[in-house]
Amino acid sequence: MTVRRAPRFAPFMGLGVLVGVVIAAIVAYAGPGDPTLTRESIFGFFIMVFAIPGLLLGALLVLVLDRISVRRSRRAVAERTYDDESHTD
């Protein structure tokens, strides 16, 4: 049996989206104003621009960490045990 710790995809991808949304907020609200567009519409545009690459970078990071965990996997021996006396060999 091989034992390893594999990372979960969802937290890394969610963190990538969250970082993208934060960057979008900084870019949208720190930049100069535009009289033809509202800050919220600019923010919505930049969410798409930064959240999708953040999602992809989070997925790429988890794939790299998964490859590292495969290399660090160890072999283990498992032995079956029983709680009651009816399964004795």
ABEGO torsion letter per residue (X at the ends): XBBBBBBBAAAAAAAAAAAAAAAAAAAAAABBBBAABBAAAAAAAAAAAAAAAAAAAAAAAAAAAAAAAAAABBBBBBBBBBABAAABX
